[in-house]
């Protein structure tokens, strides 16, 4: 460990020890004055731990076991030979860590898609890389029985039987940090190949099929700006709450030119009945509220950049939390849809703010402000990505505010929700 890293960790510990309240409890200017909730680490060094994306099931249905990933380095891109360890924390057994497997198909922002299989008390899934390409594993953590499928996944239907995924080789080519290193895109010289796109995977039979091609979507509707010489890809897929449709982002960029465009679309699980939900070209993070409504940070003429609630299949859209949810973040509805948990990117003090938004009253409640050292930037930044426990009384985040590298922390929000 470098002297610079040791000095930074010591400095952050001194701040936390000297403060009258923990460093994570600094209030933000737009927060309410409610007392801040308790925060505790559930992983510890010397290894680094994180779960990653906010729209995956981190907790088992009982809320006792929390999944996570473990690695021995930070501050660089993963290399093809780098393997991470997959494991779980037993919250009822002094946060005991149990290693369950490993993966060589991962990235800092979305990990290896590790998650509990929807509808199962004991099965988990994650992506990996085999000899011939990307694969995935389904493991029963109780019996130890494991199946390996010949294809990767991105999002899983609520019944746990079907998954859809983009071509991760294409994602890595167009957006390093969200795909997996080690395999090249065979269609890298094509702008919108008909052979690449979104694939459906039957988790029972291991059967995979291409259901939406890049060529098809590029020919659907009007692309903002009518970009020339752009290359296209798909990313950020998510089934709705009853499995009847899934949402996905169609993105494009011109090689050698900064910036990218984005459209948000939905489709049935077989890839038919494609709807364009947002075609202004700047959709970002999103979440389903229910089978028909999607909350997303986007740009529209009515309120510029804001969170909007889209009614899928219609032109209905309304701004949400305009005065207090003023920046892009990773949003989720807590059970019951009365509260939204979200976060921010680093502010002027390099603090990431995690908060609740009460839908009915428009009230924002601060959960903590977590400083992030400048070394955590770009592809290997440590977003908090708040995830909730099934009972909606606890939120888990990834953070490096204590000077111990990225670790996982629980925030008790029961007094609010």
KEGU-427986 format. One record per residue (C-alpha): residue in one letter; x, y, z. Coordinates in steps of 0.1 Angstrom, whole numbers, plus 5000, padded with zeros to 4 digits. Layout:
! KEGU-427986
A:X:Y:Z
...
END
This chain:
! KEGU-427986
X:5000:5000:5000
X:5015:5034:4990
X:5024:5061:5016
X:4999:5084:4999
X:4970:5059:5004
X:4980:5054:5041
X:4981:5091:5047
X:4947:5096:5031
X:4931:5069:5052
X:4947:5083:5084
X:4935:5118:5076
X:4899:5107:5071
X:4900:5087:5103
X:4912:5118:5122
X:4883:5138:5108
X:4858:5112:5118
X:4873:5109:5153
X:4875:5147:5159
X:4840:5155:5147
X:4811:5158:5172
X:4791:5137:5147
X:4804:5112:5122
X:4817:5126:5090
X:4790:5107:5071
X:4764:5128:5089
X:4771:5162:5074
X:4739:5178:5063
X:4734:5192:5028
X:4719:5226:5020
X:4686:5212:5006
X:4681:5185:5033
X:4656:5187:5061
X:4668:5192:5097
X:4656:5157:5108
X:4682:5138:5128
X:4704:5116:5106
X:4700:5078:5108
X:4727:5054:5120
X:4752:5041:5095
X:4774:5010:5100
X:4799:4991:5079
X:4791:4955:5071
X:4824:4947:5054
X:4860:4956:5063
X:4895:4954:5049
X:4921:4946:5039
X:4901:4936:5008
X:4877:4959:4992
X:4839:4952:4989
X:4810:4965:4969
X:4777:4954:4954
X:4774:4979:4926
X:4743:4987:4907
X:4711:5000:4924
X:4685:4980:4905
X:4696:4945:4915
X:4684:4923:4944
X:4712:4925:4969
X:4692:4910:4998
X:4676:4876:5002
X:4638:4877:5007
X:4642:4875:5045
X:4667:4904:5045
X:4693:4884:5064
X:4719:4878:5037
X:4735:4906:5016
X:4754:4898:4985
X:4787:4915:4977
X:4819:4913:4957
X:4855:4913:4969
X:4887:4924:4952
X:4923:4932:4963
X:4930:4963:4942
X:4914:4997:4933
X:4921:5027:4911
X:4926:5010:4877
X:4905:4993:4851
X:4900:4955:4854
X:4922:4934:4832
X:4911:4901:4815
X:4929:4880:4840
X:4915:4898:4871
X:4891:4877:4891
X:4868:4890:4918
X:4853:4869:4946
X:4816:4866:4950
X:4802:4863:4985
X:4775:4872:5010
X:4773:4888:5044
X:4752:4872:5072
X:4737:4902:5090
X:4725:4880:5118
X:4759:4865:5125
X:4781:4895:5132
X:4783:4903:5094
X:4802:4871:5086
X:4815:4870:5051
X:4812:4837:5031
X:4829:4833:4997
X:4806:4817:4972
X:4825:4818:4938
X:4844:4841:4915
X:4841:4860:4882
X:4863:4872:4854
X:4834:4891:4837
X:4830:4923:4858
X:4833:4961:4859
X:4835:4986:4887
X:4801:5002:4880
X:4779:4971:4876
X:4801:4943:4889
X:4792:4909:4875
X:4754:4914:4877
X:4754:4895:4910
X:4719:4892:4925
X:4694:4869:4942
X:4672:4851:4917
X:4638:4866:4919
X:4613:4844:4937
X:4640:4822:4952
X:4651:4822:4989
X:4685:4805:4982
X:4696:4809:4946
X:4719:4837:4933
X:4731:4845:4898
X:4762:4862:4884
X:4781:4865:4851
X:4816:4850:4844
X:4839:4844:4814
X:4845:4809:4802
X:4869:4795:4776
X:4846:4803:4747
X:4828:4835:4758
X:4807:4850:4785
X:4787:4826:4807
X:4766:4828:4839
X:4762:4808:4871
X:4731:4799:4892
X:4742:4788:4927
X:4720:4775:4955
X:4738:4790:4986
X:4721:4764:5009
X:4729:4732:4990
X:4759:4743:4971
X:4744:4731:4938
X:4755:4752:4909
X:4745:4753:4872
X:4765:4771:4845
X:4747:4786:4816
X:4764:4793:4782
X:4753:4829:4781
X:4754:4861:4803
X:4724:4880:4815
X:4716:4916:4825
X:4681:4917:4841
X:4659:4889:4853
X:4621:4887:4851
X:4602:4888:4884
X:4594:4851:4881
X:4631:4842:4878
X:4627:4823:4846
X:4637:4847:4819
X:4666:4871:4814
X:4676:4896:4787
X:4710:4911:4780
X:4729:4933:4756
X:4760:4921:4738
X:4786:4929:4765
X:4814:4928:4739
X:4797:4957:4722
X:4792:4975:4755
X:4829:4972:4763
X:4839:4985:4729
X:4816:5016:4731
X:4815:5023:4769
X:4845:5008:4788
X:4836:5004:4824
X:4802:4989:4817
X:4812:4959:4796
X:4837:4932:4804
X:4874:4932:4793
X:4888:4901:4775
X:4866:4897:4745
X:4865:4918:4713
X:4833:4929:4696
X:4832:4909:4663
X:4811:4936:4647
X:4832:4966:4658
X:4834:4979:4623
X:4796:4980:4618
X:4775:5010:4629
X:4744:4990:4638
X:4749:4953:4631
X:4718:4931:4625
X:4737:4903:4643
X:4740:4921:4676
X:4715:4936:4700
X:4694:4923:4729
X:4693:4886:4736
X:4667:4866:4756
X:4679:4838:4779
X:4657:4810:4793
X:4672:4803:4827
X:4657:4768:4828
X:4668:4755:4794
X:4698:4778:4787
X:4683:4786:4753
X:4694:4821:4740
X:4680:4840:4710
X:4684:4875:4695
X:4651:4893:4700
X:4660:4929:4691
X:4688:4939:4667
X:4707:4972:4666
X:4698:4975:4630
X:4660:4972:4638
X:4661:4999:4665
X:4681:5023:4645
X:4654:5021:4618
X:4627:5027:4644
X:4615:5063:4649
X:4637:5093:4645
X:4670:5096:4662
X:4676:5131:4677
X:4701:5150:4656
X:4701:5124:4628
X:4737:5115:4637
X:4760:5106:4609
X:4789:5081:4613
X:4776:5071:4647
X:4780:5036:4663
X:4751:5022:4683
X:4747:5000:4713
X:4723:4989:4740
X:4727:4991:4777
X:4707:4994:4810
X:4679:4969:4807
X:4653:4963:4834
X:4621:4942:4836
X:4590:4959:4849
X:4574:4948:4882
X:4551:4921:4866
X:4575:4909:4839
X:4552:4920:4810
X:4577:4944:4795
X:4613:4956:4799
X:4630:4989:4793
X:4663:4995:4776
X:4685:5024:4765
X:4695:5028:4728
X:4728:5048:4728
X:4750:5061:4700
X:4783:5080:4697
X:4805:5092:4669
X:4840:5077:4672
X:4865:5104:4680
X:4838:5128:4691
X:4829:5134:4728
X:4794:5129:4740
X:4767:5104:4733
X:4729:5103:4727
X:4703:5081:4744
X:4667:5070:4737
X:4646:5051:4762
X:4624:5023:4748
X:4604:4993:4760
X:4594:4960:4746
X:4576:4927:4754
X:4598:4899:4767
X:4599:4884:4732
X:4612:4917:4717
X:4580:4927:4700
X:4558:4957:4705
X:4586:4982:4708
X:4576:5016:4723
X:4598:5048:4723
X:4593:5063:4757
X:4617:5092:4756
X:4633:5104:4723
X:4648:5137:4734
X:4682:5121:4735
X:4693:5125:4771
X:4678:5098:4793
X:4699:5086:4822
X:4691:5066:4853
X:4656:5051:4857
X:4635:5027:4877
X:4600:5011:4872
X:4574:5023:4898
X:4549:4997:4886
X:4541:4978:4854
X:4533:5011:4835
X:4553:5039:4850
X:4590:5047:4847
X:4608:5073:4868
X:4639:5086:4849
X:4663:5115:4849
X:4661:5130:4815
X:4660:5163:4796
X:4627:5177:4782
X:4617:5212:4771
X:4591:5215:4799
X:4616:5214:4829
X:4650:5209:4812
X:4670:5183:4833
X:4648:5167:4859
X:4633:5135:4871
X:4602:5126:4851
X:4575:5100:4856
X:4567:5085:4822
X:4535:5065:4816
X:4547:5038:4793
X:4527:5034:4760
X:4513:5070:4762
X:4525:5106:4759
X:4519:5113:4796
X:4549:5126:4815
X:4553:5147:4846
X:4582:5161:4866
X:4589:5147:4900
X:4607:5165:4929
X:4617:5194:4907
X:4627:5217:4936
X:4646:5191:4957
X:4657:5162:4934
X:4678:5186:4913
X:4705:5163:4899
X:4709:5130:4883
X:4711:5100:4906
X:4704:5063:4912
X:4667:5062:4921
X:4645:5034:4935
X:4610:5032:4949
X:4608:5017:4984
X:4581:4991:4989
X:4547:5008:4988
X:4559:5035:4964
X:4555:5062:4991
X:4593:5070:4992
X:4621:5072:4967
X:4657:5066:4977
X:4683:5083:4956
X:4718:5097:4957
X:4739:5124:4940
X:4773:5125:4923
X:4801:5143:4942
X:4792:5179:4951
X:4817:5209:4954
X:4830:5193:4986
X:4833:5159:4969
X:4805:5145:4990
X:4779:5121:4977
X:4746:5127:4993
X:4721:5099:4999
X:4685:5109:5006
X:4648:5100:5007
X:4621:5118:4988
X:4585:5116:5001
X:4562:5114:4970
X:4530:5128:4986
X:4546:5158:5004
X:4576:5165:4982
X:4598:5164:5013
X:4635:5155:5010
X:4652:5137:5040
X:4689:5135:5042
X:4704:5101:5050
X:4741:5111:5049
X:4768:5129:5031
X:4798:5107:5022
X:4831:5122:5011
X:4849:5105:4983
X:4887:5110:4977
X:4897:5124:4942
X:4913:5091:4933
X:4879:5076:4929
X:4870:5090:4895
X:4859:5080:4860
X:4855:5043:4854
X:4866:5032:4889
X:4847:5058:4909
X:4826:5045:4939
X:4790:5056:4934
X:4768:5049:4965
X:4741:5031:4944
X:4716:5028:4973
X:4698:4995:4975
X:4670:4987:4999
X:4663:4957:5021
X:4630:4939:5013
X:4612:4954:5044
X:4621:4989:5032
X:4636:4998:5066
X:4673:4996:5056
X:4694:5009:5027
X:4728:4996:5017
X:4754:5017:5000
X:4789:5014:4986
X:4813:5040:5000
X:4849:5048:5007
X:4844:5077:5032
X:4862:5060:5061
X:4895:5057:5043
X:4893:5019:5041
X:4887:5017:5004
X:4852:5008:4991
X:4831:4989:5016
X:4794:4983:5021
X:4774:5002:5047
X:4739:4999:5061
X:4717:5030:5068
X:4688:5025:5092
X:4658:5044:5077
X:4630:5027:5098
X:4623:5059:5117
X:4614:5076:5084
X:4596:5049:5065
END
